[in-house]
Amino acid sequence: MIIARSVWRKAIVTAVAAVGFVSLYEVTILDSKYAARQAVLRESTAPPSPGARLLFNATAYCKGLTTTSGVAAQTGVAAADPQLLPVGSVVEIDAVDARYNGIYTVMDTGPSVQGRQVDIYTWNCNEALRFGRQQIHLVVLRLGWNPRATTAGFMDRFFKHPTAAPEPAPLPSRPILPPAPAEVKTEN
């Protein structure tokens, strides 16, 4: 009743309602295209961490007898930038060609393997040439040689205790020997 008698009050309420409707109309609704763009952006810029699914460029190589880690070059070995995927990292590759899908261990590095690039070893050089360069999805299963860098399994996460065990002291690089007894000279 108070609004019905006053023209000014009607005008103010109408103006507030119009501003509210216009501002509501201008709000961006997050749709599936926006979510897909954000996922691609996150995938292409996220740092490698265990469990991360990342977009990489892949090539194949066939030359060489031994890898940087000292292991013989063989199927299942990949080369990567050690700044992103250190030697010993275990990755799962999802390539366009299903023959190359699988789990690979990063055992090699190379001067031409920089950034988000992985180089898969194949024994046949013609096959490596046919592979060319393609975009793949790579899932990091473990980083480097550290077994604590693996993704926690479901049971580990489900039964995780709130108080974690203290870290054990690192092992010495050389065995600690007791001091040698001082030699005593006796003259006869």
C-alpha positions in Angstrom: 0.0 0.0 0.0 2.8 2.4 0.7 4.3 1.9 -2.8 0.9 2.2 -4.5 0.3 5.8 -3.3 3.7 7.3 -4.1 4.9 7.8 -7.7 8.5 8.3 -6.5 8.6 5.0 -4.6 7.1 3.2 -7.7 9.9 4.8 -9.8 12.7 3.8 -7.4 11.4 0.2 -7.0 11.0 -0.1 -10.8 14.6 1.3 -11.3 16.0 -1.2 -8.8 14.2 -4.1 -10.4 15.4 -3.1 -13.9 19.0 -2.8 -12.7 18.7 -6.2 -11.0 17.3 -7.9 -14.1 19.9 -6.3 -16.4 22.8 -7.3 -14.1 21.4 -10.8 -13.8 21.1 -11.0 -17.6 24.7 -10.0 -18.0 26.1 -12.7 -15.7 28.1 -15.3 -17.7 26.9 -18.8 -17.2 29.6 -21.4 -17.1 28.8 -23.9 -19.8 30.5 -27.0 -21.0 32.5 -25.1 -23.7 34.0 -22.9 -21.0 34.8 -25.9 -18.8 36.4 -27.7 -21.8 38.6 -24.6 -22.5 39.6 -24.5 -18.8 40.5 -28.2 -18.8 42.6 -27.8 -22.0 44.4 -24.8 -20.5 45.0 -26.6 -17.2 46.2 -29.7 -19.1 48.7 -27.7 -21.2 50.2 -25.6 -18.4 50.0 -27.8 -15.3 53.4 -29.0 -13.9 53.9 -32.7 -14.0 52.8 -34.4 -10.7 51.8 -38.0 -10.0 48.3 -38.7 -11.3 48.3 -35.7 -13.7 47.0 -36.2 -17.2 49.0 -33.8 -19.5 49.2 -32.9 -23.1 52.6 -33.7 -24.7 54.1 -33.8 -28.1 55.6 -37.2 -29.0 58.2 -38.4 -31.4 60.0 -41.7 -31.8 63.6 -42.6 -32.0 65.5 -45.7 -33.0 69.2 -45.0 -32.6 71.4 -45.7 -29.7 72.5 -48.7 -27.6 72.4 -47.3 -24.1 70.3 -44.7 -22.5 71.3 -41.9 -20.1 70.5 -44.1 -17.1 72.8 -46.9 -18.4 70.0 -49.2 -19.4 70.0 -50.8 -22.9 67.6 -49.0 -25.3 64.5 -51.2 -25.6 60.8 -51.1 -26.1 59.1 -49.4 -23.2 61.8 -46.8 -22.8 61.1 -43.1 -23.4 63.2 -39.9 -23.4 62.0 -36.7 -21.8 63.2 -33.3 -20.4 64.7 -34.1 -17.0 63.4 -30.8 -15.7 59.8 -32.0 -16.2 60.1 -35.8 -16.1 63.2 -36.9 -14.3 65.0 -40.1 -15.2 63.1 -43.0 -13.7 59.6 -41.5 -14.1 56.9 -43.9 -15.1 54.3 -42.6 -17.5 51.2 -44.0 -19.3 50.9 -42.8 -22.9 47.6 -42.5 -24.7 48.6 -42.0 -28.4 46.5 -41.7 -31.5 47.9 -45.0 -32.8 46.9 -47.7 -30.3 50.2 -49.6 -30.9 52.0 -47.0 -28.8 49.6 -46.9 -25.9 51.0 -48.3 -22.7 53.3 -47.7 -19.8 56.8 -46.3 -20.5 59.7 -45.6 -18.2 61.7 -42.4 -18.8 65.3 -43.7 -19.0 66.8 -41.3 -21.5 67.3 -37.6 -22.1 68.4 -35.8 -25.2 69.3 -32.3 -26.4 66.3 -32.1 -28.7 63.8 -33.3 -26.1 62.9 -30.1 -24.3 59.8 -29.0 -22.6 56.5 -30.9 -23.0 58.0 -33.5 -25.4 58.5 -37.2 -25.0 60.5 -39.4 -27.3 59.5 -43.1 -27.5 62.0 -45.7 -28.4 61.3 -48.1 -31.3 63.7 -50.7 -32.6 62.7 -50.0 -36.3 63.8 -46.7 -37.8 61.1 -46.8 -40.5 58.5 -47.2 -37.8 60.0 -44.2 -36.0 59.7 -42.1 -39.2 56.1 -43.2 -39.7 55.3 -42.2 -36.1 56.4 -38.6 -36.9 55.3 -35.9 -34.4 51.9 -36.2 -32.7 50.1 -34.9 -29.7 49.5 -37.4 -27.0 48.0 -37.5 -23.5 50.4 -38.6 -20.9 49.5 -39.7 -17.3 52.3 -39.4 -14.8 52.3 -42.5 -12.6 55.6 -41.8 -10.8 58.2 -39.1 -10.9 61.9 -40.1 -10.8 63.2 -42.9 -8.7 61.5 -41.8 -5.5 58.9 -44.4 -4.5 57.1 -41.8 -2.4 56.4 -39.8 -5.5 53.8 -42.3 -6.7 50.1 -41.7 -6.6 48.4 -43.0 -3.5 46.0 -45.9 -4.2 42.4 -45.9 -3.1 43.0 -48.0 -0.1 46.0 -45.8 1.0 43.9 -42.7 0.7 40.9 -44.3 2.4 42.8 -45.7 5.4 45.2 -42.8 5.7 46.1 -42.2 9.3 46.0 -38.6 10.6 49.4 -39.0 12.3 52.0 -40.0 9.7 55.1 -41.9 10.7 58.2 -39.7 11.0 60.6 -39.7 8.1 63.5 -42.1 8.6 67.0 -40.5 8.7 68.8 -40.6 5.4 71.4 -43.2 5.0 75.0 -42.0 5.0 76.8 -41.9 1.6 79.7 -43.9 3.1 79.8 -46.3 6.0 80.8 -44.7 9.2 83.9 -46.4 10.5 85.0 -46.2 14.1 88.2 -44.2 14.6 91.4 -46.3 14.3 93.2 -46.9 17.6 96.3 -44.8 18.0 99.5 -46.8 17.4 101.8 -46.9 20.4 105.5 -47.2 19.7 107.6 -49.2 22.2 111.4 -49.3 22.0 113.3 -52.4 23.0 
